[in-house]
Amino acid sequence: MYNIDSISPQLSKSSAQGPISSLPVELLRKIIGFVYGANCQQRYFSLEAELDSEWVEVKPTSPSLFPYAVASVCTWWRDIMALIPEYWTRIVVIIDAPSPSPISVESCFQWSQNLPLNVYVTRSNPLPLNYCLSEPDRQRELAQVTLVMNSLRSNVLRCKKIHFDVVHSSSLPSIPEDFHGTAPYLRELELICHVDDDESPGRYEMDTARKWDFYCPELSDLALNGANFAASLQLLGSPKTLDSLKVGHYKAAHHLQWPLHLRDVCSVLLRNPQMRLHSLAFEDVEFEVDDAPLPYDHPPLFVKSFDFHSIKSDDITRILRFVQWTTFTTQINFTQCPVGELSIPLRPGRLRFKEIAVDQDLSVPLRKWVGDVLYVSASPCFDDKLLYQLGGGGSPLYIPRSGGGDPHRQFVCPLGKLYLDGCTNFSVAALKQMIKGRLEARFLDRWSLERIIVYPIVQLTVSGGPPLRIEDREWLDANVQHFIWEP
């Protein structure tokens, strides 16, 4: 936790120095109240008819985070703020900061009295995927989380948001063991890690016969590590209110007690076929081997956006085929995925590729795509060869709507808007040739059942790409309606 003394409020000016010690208490309370108001927004909470205050979303690690930055000025200010429970309804614990005092954590819970809480347990610096702590640091992370849970466990039922972001899965709380009762306010529950290192969904061995007793009727955003997801399928029930679902960091054969199969995720989605998910995400998940076919004879499911991070192509294909396609799906994001092995048509209007390896062939998913907005970032596989294909290479630009057809004919996706960020393996000359090829393409009948129309590039944004000469900039200005090129 931020370094705040944990003594009880005494309203003593003995620790205050300088002009701040002469401020009247009521004036100081009003000033701090204005700062609090600037950090909150008013909204109507669904469970109550009265107006509810909600914290403005900022990074929990921000050095100016209220109330901790203001309370750290001196104990005199902190003592005054401790008398206002609303100030302490956002509890933030930084687990890689100097060891927090368990009393200070408990003080924040105490000072918030019985008000609904937002709880964040996180690290001060982001870590790369699959980064492992040393054993002493891993034990320290586990000890810090344990201290927090000792205070949080009895306050879970008044939480609106619970966010844990740790390195190792063994440091995470366990839903079956640590969460009990009905949490009427809980809207966001996030228990995520960066490394799957444990055989149980938390720090304990689970009793599979234990009666389930944790319910979240207002839950809208759920992000769990794979083992916690497998152990808490009952938590979702019939998820009428769920808006986003993320499952992350699970290695097959690690979890003998709580195996995770792809059909488990599918079963959750089928519990309420009318559920409309804004986002369905998977990160670094290796499902258990399962030969059982997924149930494909169901009504289309509504998922607006898919996010795949370090997921095998076979699993991506099975997931997309299971959900099926509706006009509700507008975007798919791929990060560090073997997209060159995908074997399914992609129909959303927007595709995003990030950190795709140089040995992956982006033409494979693009030839099966019928959208028009493409984002590519930090992907060395975006090169001149791909641009040559997107531009037609001198061949007529069309593709059968099914994605098949004569292999000697040039494929092309509709593609009207292209956004490139941190891609350096292409040349400006190849980019210009692609744009020119699409401008000169013979447009096919918009209503044709066999062909899709080819769009010229009308929006081009490049950031962190190769250098651009003045004459090339002038050519792009003349041939692209909206053009931005940044170093």
C-alpha positions, 0 to 999 in steps of 0.5 A, spaced: 500 500 500 502 507 499 506 509 505 501 512 509 502 511 517 496 507 520 495 510 527 488 512 529 486 519 527 487 524 533 486 531 529 493 533 532 497 539 528 504 536 532 506 533 525 504 539 520 509 544 518 509 551 515 503 554 513 498 548 512 498 548 520 494 554 520 489 552 516 482 551 519 479 544 519 473 546 516 477 550 510 481 544 509 476 539 509 472 543 504 479 544 500 480 536 500 473 535 498 474 539 492 479 534 490 475 528 492 469 531 487 474 532 481 476 524 482 469 522 482 463 522 477 456 521 479 451 515 476 445 512 478 447 505 481 442 499 478 440 496 485 438 503 488 434 509 486 439 514 489 445 517 486 452 513 487 459 516 486 464 512 482 471 513 482 474 516 475 478 511 472 485 512 472 491 508 473 492 505 480 499 506 480 498 514 479 503 518 484 497 523 484 492 518 486 487 520 491 486 519 497 493 517 498 497 523 495 493 528 499 494 523 505 501 523 505 502 530 505 502 529 513 499 526 518 494 532 520 491 531 513 491 524 513 487 524 520 482 529 517 481 525 511 480 518 515 474 521 518 470 521 511 469 514 509 467 516 502 475 518 501 477 510 502 472 507 498 478 506 493 483 501 496 490 500 492 495 496 494 502 496 490 505 489 492 512 490 489 513 497 493 516 497 500 512 492 504 506 494 506 503 494 513 497 490 514 495 495 519 494 500 514 491 495 509 486 494 515 485 501 517 483 503 510 477 498 510 475 500 517 475 508 515 471 506 509 466 503 514 460 500 510 461 503 504 461 499 497 469 498 495 473 498 489 479 494 491 486 494 486 492 489 488 497 490 482 504 492 481 508 498 480 511 496 473 508 492 467 512 485 466 513 481 459 509 475 458 511 469 462 516 473 466 518 469 472 520 472 479 526 469 483 523 464 488 524 470 494 520 475 490 515 470 489 514 468 496 514 476 497 508 477 492 505 471 495 505 474 502 503 481 500 497 478 497 495 473 503 496 480 508 491 483 503 486 477 503 486 477 511 483 484 510 479 483 504 476 476 505 471 479 510 469 485 506 468 482 499 460 482 499 461 490 499 466 490 493 464 493 487 470 492 483 476 487 485 482 487 481 488 483 482 494 483 477 500 479 480 506 475 476 504 468 479 498 464 479 500 461 485 499 468 488 492 469 486 486 468 491 482 462 490 474 464 488 472 457 491 476 458 498 476 466 499 469 468 496 463 467 500 456 469 500 452 474 495 456 480 493 450 485 490 454 490 488 460 486 485 460 488 477 468 487 476 472 481 478 479 481 475 484 475 478 489 475 473 497 473 472 502 473 468 505 466 469 501 459 470 505 456 476 500 452 480 496 446 480 490 449 484 486 455 483 489 459 488 494 458 494 490 452 497 488 445 495 480 445 494 475 441 496 471 439 490 465 437 494 465 444 498 458 447 497 458 453 492 456 459 496 458 465 492 454 469 487 454 476 483 447 478 480 450 484 477 457 481 475 458 485 468 466 484 467 470 477 469 477 476 467 480 470 471 486 465 470 484 459 467 485 455 473 480 459 477 475 459 471 475 452 471 474 452 479 468 457 479 464 455 473 458 455 477 459 463 479 457 465 472 450 461 473 446 464 467 450 470 466 445 475 464 449 481 465 456 479 463 458 484 458 466 481 458 469 475 459 477 474 459 480 467 460 488 467 461 494 463 463 493 456 463 498 450 461 495 444 459 497 438 464 498 443 470 492 442 473 490 435 475 484 438 480 481 443 475 482 441 468 480 447 463 477 444 456 474 449 451 468 446 452 467 449 459 468 456 456 463 454 450 458 451 456 458 458 459 456 462 453 450 457 452 447 458 458 444 464 456 444 464 448 441 471 448 447 474 452 451 479 448 458 480 450 462 486 448 468 482 449 471 475 449 478 474 450 483 469 451 491 470 453 496 464 453 491 459 454 493 452 452 486 448 453 487 440 455 486 435 450 479 434 448 477 430 442 469 431 444 466 435 438 463 442 440 456 443 440 455 447 433 447 446 432 445 452 437 443 459 435 448 464 433 452 467 439 453 475 440 460 477 441 462 484 439 469 483 439 474 477 440 481 478 443 486 472 442 493 473 445 498 467 444 493 462 442 494 456 438 491 457 431 486 450 432 483 453 438 482 460 435 478 456 429 474 452 434 472 458 438 470 462 432 466 456 429 463 455 435 460 462 436 458 463 429 458 469 425 453 475 426 453 482 424 454 483 431 461 481 431 465 487 428 472 486 430 478 481 432 484 482 435 490 477 434 497 478 438 503 473 438 498 468 434 500 463 429 495 467 424 499 464 418 495 457 420 488 459 420 483 456 416 477 460 417 473 465 413 474 472 417 468 477 416 468 482 422 469 489 419 476 490 423 482 486 424 488 488 428 494 484 428 500 485 433 507 482 434 506 477 429 512 473 428 516 474 421 515 467 419 507 468 419 504 469 412 499 474 413 496 473 407 493 467 409 488 470 414 487 476 409 485 472 403 479 469 408 477 476 410 471 481 407 472 487 412 475 494 410 479 496 416 486 493 418 491 495 424 498 492 424 503 494 429 510 491 431 509 485 426 515 484 422 511 479 417 508 486 414 513 486 408 513 488 401 511 481 399 504 482 402 504 489 400 505 486 393 499 481 394 494 486 397 496 491 390 494 485 385 501 484 383 499 486 376 493 481 376 485 483 376 483 484 384 478 480 386 476 474 390 470 469 390 466 470 396 467 463 399 475 465 399 477 459 395 477 460 387 483 459 382 489 459 385 493 463 380 488 469 380 490 474 385 487 474 392 485 481 395 481 483 401 476 489 400 481 493 405 479 501 405 483 503 411 490 501 413 493 503 420 500 501 421 504 502 427 511 500 429 512 496 422 519 497 419 519 491 414 516 494 408 518 499 403 515 506 401 515 504 394 512 497 395 506 501 399 505 506 393 505 500 388 499 497 392 495 503 393 496 504 385 494 497 384 488 498 388 486 505 385 487 502 378 483 495 379 477 494 375 471 494 380 466 489 380 459 489 381 457 490 388 451 486 388 455 480 385 454 473 389 461 471 387 465 476 388 467 482 393 468 489 391 475 492 392 476 498 395 481 503 394 485 506 400 482 512 403 485 512 410 492 511 411 496 512 418 503 510 419 507 511 425 514 509 426 515 506 419 520 507 414 523 514 413 518 518 408 521 523 402 518 529 400 516 527 393 513 520 396 509 525 401 506 529 395 504 522 392 501 520 398 497 526 399 494 526 392 492 519 392 490 517 399 484 521 401 486 521 409 493 521 410 498 521 416 505 519 416 509 520 423 516 518 425 
